[in-house]
Amino acid sequence: MDTSSSQGRLPLGIGLMLLASAVGIMAGFGSWIIKVSIGHMASLFLSWMRDDGGINWYIGALPFAGIFLAVAYQRFVVHASLEHGSDQVRRDLQERRFYMRRGLCYQPFIASILTLGFGGSAGAEGPCATVGAALGSNLSRKLGMAPEIVRVMMGCGAGAGIAGIFKAPVAGMMFTLEVMKVRIGTMSVMALTLASLCGALTCYALTGFSFDIRFMPSAFFDWRTSGWVIALGVFCGLYSVYYNRVAAMLGKFFNRIGNVWLRAAAGSAMAGIALLLFPCMYGEGYGTITALVNGNDAGILAGSLWTGHDGDVWLLVSLASAIMLLKVFATIASNSSGGVAGDFAPTVFAGAFAGFVFARCVSALFGVELPVGLFCLYGAAGAFAGIIHAPLMAIFLAAEIVGNGYGFILPLAMVSLTSYLVMKLLTPASRYAGADHDDLAALLGTPPIPMYNDKDNNKRPGSR
């Protein structure tokens, strides 16, 4: 491809930046659409919830509607599985399959809105990354770009999708570089940076220049709490081992169910029971995370059977621990039984609860008053780093998702790296398929812990 300006064409560098900007803006716009759609549906359904300590029976039935509708959409409309789309994008990049079908530019959004709008306990970032990558692939193909440029645009689009849904540009970049393991050069990194910025700023502007998690810190980082921050990192690392092992077990469980409708019923029942017990696990849970990082625990039990029992410290800690342990069941049930969603937001949610449980236990057992809200933020980063095997992305995601978290970059780094190292010591291989995702796993020759097996793909909705 001749890119010389003398022949009337833009220099490759300028063309790459313009293309990355376009992909980023489109990915950010798509992130806004899915965010607004899910938010309106969640607001409607949650407004019906009783808060007198009674059972909200209807909330347990909503995941059945969402997951079954998502399965029907994939089976009868798309005629293909849209589950775990970001994993498929990563495999496509590794195997040098750079041309994604056009339907992936919007189909994951529809399936995800059905899954999460009806209460699926997961996140929208997976579909956003898939749609972003598909936009990058199709737009660059339309312009007749070389395969390597298409590959770069897929990575830029995936990063822009993550940046848009979280409004976190650096985290979007880290997703492409650290999680997707896209190996690109200096010019391509500049394109990725621009795409991520455009994705985040587009969604940020369209949502009224506001963040999903409003963080108003009441204290600054105190170096005297460094030991407790590192201890929290160890706690998050151990929790990450639990989360990933349960996730792998549940993934295998759902894969063994050959009938797509039975699989959807099993996942819906699991997610529905979790919501009946703890309605705070509905959807992405940003409202609950906002309350936790600001030191407000009043919303943890809202709408549950234990409404009004916030004053009993140990009961509150016990129930928060139950939420932390059950979250993985609700998440995998939502996105591995036919629903279409992502894994990142649930780990942030679970990590905030890990930080809450840790800080409250330290206070009760040792008489040390830790800033609970800050430790919830630190815990979000620690759990993400361990569960996703992405400490750099964890640091920047936790700092950016609240809008003003860069003042806590040092404790976020401490807890993320500690959690990651603990996780590595106990489980060297990444939970993502493909050893080349994980440098240490590749060096050790350790097989990955699969979320599901490729050989079972023929059991998924619409497989042929």
C-alpha positions in Angstrom: 0.0 0.0 0.0 1.6 3.3 -1.1 0.9 6.0 1.4 3.0 8.8 -0.1 1.3 12.2 -0.1 2.6 12.8 -3.6 0.0 10.4 -4.9 -2.8 12.2 -3.1 -2.8 9.9 -0.1 -2.2 10.8 3.6 1.0 9.7 5.2 0.5 6.4 7.0 1.0 7.9 10.5 -1.6 10.6 10.0 -4.0 8.1 8.4 -3.5 5.7 11.3 -4.3 8.5 13.8 -7.4 9.6 12.0 -8.6 6.0 11.7 -7.9 5.3 15.4 -9.8 8.5 16.3 -12.8 7.4 14.3 -12.8 3.9 15.8 -12.5 5.4 19.3 -15.4 7.8 18.8 -17.6 5.0 17.5 -16.6 2.7 20.3 -17.3 5.4 22.8 -20.7 6.2 21.3 -21.6 2.5 21.4 -20.5 2.3 25.1 -22.8 5.2 25.8 -25.7 3.4 24.1 -25.3 0.2 26.1 -24.7 2.1 29.4 -27.8 4.2 29.0 -30.0 1.3 27.9 -28.9 -0.9 30.8 -29.2 2.0 33.2 -32.8 2.8 32.2 -33.9 -0.9 32.5 -32.2 -1.3 35.8 -33.8 1.9 37.2 -37.2 0.7 36.1 -37.0 -2.7 37.7 -35.3 -1.7 40.9 -37.9 1.0 41.5 -40.4 -1.8 42.0 -38.3 -3.3 44.8 -39.7 -3.3 48.3 -37.4 -2.2 51.1 -39.2 -3.4 54.2 -37.3 -6.6 54.7 -39.6 -8.7 52.6 -38.7 -11.0 49.7 -38.6 -9.4 46.3 -39.7 -12.5 44.4 -39.9 -10.7 41.1 -36.2 -9.8 41.2 -35.3 -13.5 41.2 -37.3 -14.1 38.1 -35.7 -11.3 36.0 -32.5 -13.2 35.2 -34.7 -15.9 33.6 -36.2 -13.4 31.2 -32.8 -11.8 30.4 -30.8 -14.9 29.9 -33.5 -16.8 27.9 -34.1 -13.7 25.7 -30.3 -13.5 25.1 -30.1 -17.2 24.2 -33.1 -16.9 21.9 -31.5 -13.9 20.2 -28.2 -15.8 19.6 -29.9 -19.0 18.5 -32.7 -17.7 16.2 -31.5 -14.2 15.1 -27.6 -14.2 15.1 -27.2 -18.0 14.6 -23.9 -17.9 16.5 -22.7 -17.6 20.1 -21.7 -14.2 21.4 -20.6 -15.4 24.8 -17.1 -14.5 26.0 -16.6 -12.4 22.9 -13.4 -10.7 24.2 -11.8 -14.1 24.6 -12.6 -14.9 21.0 -11.2 -11.6 19.9 -7.9 -12.4 21.7 -7.8 -15.8 20.1 -8.4 -14.3 16.7 -5.5 -11.9 17.2 -3.2 -14.6 18.3 -4.1 -16.8 15.3 -3.9 -13.9 12.9 -7.6 -13.8 12.0 -8.2 -10.1 11.6 -11.5 -10.0 9.8 -14.5 -9.9 12.0 -18.0 -10.2 10.6 -20.1 -7.1 10.4 -22.8 -8.3 12.8 -20.3 -8.1 15.7 -20.4 -4.3 15.4 -23.8 -4.3 17.2 -25.1 -7.8 18.0 -23.1 -8.1 21.4 -24.7 -4.9 22.5 -28.3 -6.2 22.0 -27.5 -9.5 23.8 -25.8 -7.7 26.6 -28.6 -5.2 27.2 -31.0 -8.2 27.5 -28.7 -10.0 29.9 -27.7 -7.1 32.2 -30.9 -5.0 31.9 -32.9 -7.9 33.4 -30.5 -8.2 36.3 -27.6 -10.3 35.1 -24.8 -9.9 37.7 -21.9 -9.0 35.4 -20.5 -6.1 33.4 -20.9 -4.7 29.9 -17.1 -4.3 29.2 -16.8 -7.7 27.3 -19.4 -6.8 24.6 -17.9 -3.3 24.4 -14.4 -4.7 23.7 -15.9 -7.1 21.1 -17.9 -4.3 19.3 -14.9 -2.0 19.4 -12.6 -4.6 17.9 -15.2 -5.4 15.2 -15.6 -1.7 14.4 -11.8 -1.4 14.0 -11.6 -4.5 11.8 -14.5 -3.6 9.5 -13.7 0.1 9.1 -10.0 -0.6 8.3 -11.1 -3.3 5.8 -13.5 -0.9 4.2 -10.6 1.5 3.6 -8.5 -1.2 2.1 -5.9 -1.3 4.8 -3.2 -4.0 5.0 -3.8 -6.9 7.4 -1.3 -5.6 10.0 -3.2 -2.3 10.1 -6.4 -4.2 10.6 -4.8 -6.0 13.5 -3.7 -2.8 15.1 -7.2 -1.3 14.6 -8.8 -4.4 16.3 -6.6 -3.7 19.3 -7.4 0.0 19.2 -11.1 -0.7 19.0 -11.0 -3.2 21.9 -9.1 -0.7 24.1 -11.5 2.1 23.1 -14.5 0.0 24.1 -13.0 -0.7 27.5 -12.0 2.9 27.9 -15.5 4.1 26.9 -17.5 1.8 29.2 -15.3 2.6 32.2 -14.4 6.2 31.1 -10.8 5.2 31.8 -8.4 5.8 28.9 -5.2 4.4 30.4 -7.1 1.3 31.6 -8.3 0.8 28.0 -4.7 0.9 26.8 -3.6 -1.5 29.4 -6.4 -3.9 28.4 -5.0 -4.1 24.9 -1.4 -4.4 25.9 -1.6 -6.4 29.2 -4.7 -8.5 28.9 -5.1 -9.0 25.1 -1.3 -9.1 24.7 -1.4 -7.2 21.4 2.2 -6.6 20.5 2.5 -3.4 18.6 5.1 -0.7 17.8 5.5 2.9 18.9 3.3 4.4 16.2 0.6 1.8 16.9 0.8 2.6 20.7 0.2 6.2 19.8 -2.9 5.2 17.8 -4.1 3.0 20.7 -3.6 6.0 23.1 -5.7 8.2 20.8 -8.4 5.6 20.3 -8.7 5.1 24.0 -8.8 8.8 24.7 -11.5 9.3 22.1 -13.6 6.4 23.4 -13.4 7.5 27.0 -14.0 11.2 26.3 -17.0 10.4 23.9 -18.8 8.4 26.5 -17.8 10.8 29.3 -19.3 13.8 27.3 -22.5 11.9 26.4 -23.1 10.9 30.0 -23.0 14.6 31.1 -19.3 14.6 32.1 -19.9 12.4 35.1 -18.4 9.2 36.4 -20.3 6.0 37.3 -18.6 5.9 40.7 -18.6 9.2 42.5 -15.7 9.2 44.9 -15.4 11.9 47.6 -12.4 10.9 49.7 -12.5 11.9 53.3 -8.8 11.2 54.0 -5.5 10.9 52.2 -3.2 8.0 52.1 -1.3 7.6 55.4 2.0 5.8 55.1 1.5 4.3 58.5 -1.2 2.1 57.0 1.2 0.7 54.4 1.5 -2.6 56.3 -2.3 -3.0 56.3 -2.4 -2.1 52.6 0.0 -4.9 51.8 -1.9 -7.3 54.1 -5.0 -6.4 52.1 -3.1 -7.3 48.9 -2.4 -10.7 50.4 -6.1 -11.1 51.3 -7.1 -10.1 47.8 -4.6 -12.5 46.3 -6.1 -15.4 48.3 -9.6 -14.3 47.3 -8.5 -14.2 43.7 -7.5 -17.9 43.9 -10.9 -18.7 45.3 -12.7 -16.7 42.6 -10.8 -18.1 39.7 -11.1 -21.7 40.9 -14.8 -21.4 41.4 -15.1 -19.7 38.0 -13.3 -22.5 36.3 -15.5 -25.1 38.1 -18.7 -23.3 37.1 -17.5 -22.9 33.6 -17.0 -26.7 33.3 -20.4 -27.3 34.9 -22.2 -25.2 32.4 -20.3 -26.7 29.5 -21.4 -30.2 30.5 -25.1 -29.2 30.0 -25.7 -30.0 26.4 -29.1 -28.5 26.0 -28.9 -24.7 25.7 -32.3 -24.1 27.4 -31.4 -26.3 30.4 -28.1 -24.5 30.6 -29.9 -21.1 30.5 -32.4 -22.4 33.2 -29.5 -23.5 35.5 -27.7 -20.2 35.1 -30.9 -18.1 35.6 -31.7 -20.0 38.7 -28.3 -19.5 40.2 -28.3 -15.8 39.4 -31.9 -15.4 40.5 -31.2 -16.9 43.9 -28.2 -14.6 44.4 -30.4 -11.6 43.6 -33.1 -12.8 45.9 -30.6 -12.9 48.8 -28.7 -9.8 47.9 -30.4 -7.4 45.4 -27.2 -5.2 45.5 -25.7 -7.8 43.0 -28.1 -6.6 40.3 -26.3 -5.6 37.2 -22.9 -3.9 37.4 -23.5 -2.7 40.9 -21.9 0.7 40.5 -24.3 2.3 43.0 -23.2 -0.1 45.7 -19.5 0.4 44.8 -20.1 4.2 45.1 -21.5 3.8 48.6 -18.7 1.5 49.7 -15.8 3.7 48.5 -17.4 6.6 50.2 -17.6 4.8 53.5 -21.3 4.3 53.4 -22.5 0.8 54.2 -26.2 1.5 54.5 -26.9 0.3 50.9 -25.3 -3.1 51.2 -28.4 -4.8 52.6 -31.0 -2.6 50.9 -34.0 -4.6 49.7 -32.7 -7.8 51.3 -34.1 -9.9 54.1 -31.7 -8.2 56.4 -32.7 -4.6 55.7 -32.3 -2.5 58.8 -29.7 -4.7 60.5 -26.8 -2.5 59.5 -26.0 -1.7 63.1 -24.7 -5.2 64.0 -21.1 -5.1 62.9 -20.5 -8.8 62.8 -23.7 -9.5 61.0 -22.8 -6.8 58.5 -19.3 -8.3 58.0 -20.8 -11.8 57.7 -23.3 -10.8 55.0 -20.7 -8.7 53.2 -18.4 -11.8 53.2 -21.3 -13.8 51.8 -21.8 -11.3 49.0 -18.1 -11.4 48.2 -18.2 -15.3 48.0 -21.4 -15.5 46.1 -20.5 -12.9 43.5 -18.5 -15.3 41.4 -21.5 -17.7 41.2 -23.9 -14.9 40.0 -21.3 -13.6 37.5 -20.4 -16.9 35.9 -24.1 -17.9 35.9 -24.9 -14.7 34.0 -22.2 -14.9 31.3 -21.6 -18.6 30.8 -25.1 -20.0 30.7 -26.2 -18.1 27.6 -26.0 -14.5 28.7 -23.6 -12.0 27.1 -21.6 -9.9 29.6 -18.1 -9.2 30.9 -15.9 -10.2 33.9 -14.2 -6.9 34.8 -17.0 -4.9 36.6 -17.8 -7.9 38.8 -14.2 -8.1 40.0 -14.3 -4.4 40.9 -17.5 -5.0 42.8 -16.2 -8.1 44.6 -12.9 -6.3 45.4 -14.7 -3.4 47.0 -16.5 -5.9 49.3 -13.1 -7.6 50.0 -11.7 -4.2 51.1 -14.8 -3.6 53.3 -14.6 -6.9 55.0 -10.9 -6.6 55.6 -11.0 -3.1 57.1 -14.0 -3.9 59.3 -12.4 -7.0 60.6 -9.1 -5.3 61.4 -11.0 -2.6 63.2 -13.0 -5.1 65.3 -10.2 -7.5 66.0 -7.2 -5.1 66.5 -8.8 -1.8 67.3 -7.1 -0.1 64.3 -9.4 2.4 62.6 -8.7 2.1 58.9 -10.4 4.3 56.4 -13.0 1.9 55.2 -13.9 3.7 52.0 -10.3 3.9 50.9 -9.7 0.3 51.6 -12.8 -0.6 49.5 -11.1 1.3 46.6 -7.8 -0.5 47.2 -9.6 -3.8 47.4 -11.2 -3.2 44.0 -7.7 -2.8 42.5 -6.3 -5.8 44.4 -9.1 -8.2 43.4 -8.9 -7.1 39.8 -5.1 -7.5 39.6 -5.3 -11.1 41.0 -8.4 -12.3 39.2 -7.6 -10.9 35.8 -3.8 -11.2 36.1 -3.5 -7.6 35.1 -1.8 -5.5 37.9 -1.1 -2.5 35.6 -4.6 -2.3 34.3 -5.9 -2.7 37.9 -3.9 0.3 39.1 -5.2 2.6 36.4 -8.7 1.3 36.3 -9.2 1.9 40.0 -7.7 5.3 39.7 -9.7 6.4 36.7 -13.1 4.8 37.3 -13.7 7.1 40.2 -12.5 10.1 38.3 -10.1 11.4 41.0 -8.2 8.4 42.2 -4.7 9.3 41.0 -3.9 10.7 44.4 -3.9 7.1 45.7 -1.8 5.6 42.9 0.9 4.4 45.4 -1.4 2.3 47.7 -3.3 1.1 44.6 0.1 -0.1 43.2 1.0 -1.7 46.5 -2.2 -3.7 46.8 -2.4 -4.6 43.1 1.2 -5.9 42.9 0.9 -7.8 46.2 -2.3 -9.5 45.1 -0.8 -10.3 41.7 2.3 -11.9 43.3 0.2 -14.0 45.8 -2.0 -15.2 42.9 1.1 -16.0 40.8 2.6 -18.0 43.7 -0.5 -20.1 44.1 -1.8 -20.2 40.5 0.9 -19.3 37.9 -1.3 -19.7 34.8 -3.8 -17.1 33.8 -7.5 -17.9 33.8 -7.6 -16.9 30.2 -7.1 -19.6 27.6 -3.8 -19.6 25.8 -0.5 -19.7 27.6 0.9 -16.9 25.5 -1.4 -14.5 27.3 0.6 -15.0 30.4 4.4 -14.6 30.2 5.1 -16.4 33.5 2.8 -19.3 32.5 4.6 -19.6 29.2 8.0 -19.7 30.9 6.9 -22.3 33.4 5.0 -24.4 30.7 1.9 -24.4 32.9 -1.4 -25.0 31.2 -4.1 -22.3 31.6 -7.2 -22.7 33.8 -10.0 -22.6 31.2 -13.2 -20.8 31.6 -14.7 -23.2 29.1 -13.3 -25.7 26.6 -13.1 -25.0 22.9 -14.2 -28.6 22.3 -17.6 -27.7 23.9 -18.3 -24.8 21.5 -20.6 -27.0 19.6 -22.9 -27.0 22.6 -23.3 -23.2 22.6 -26.3 -21.3 21.2 -26.5 -21.4 17.4 -23.4 -23.5 17.0 -23.3 -25.6 13.8 
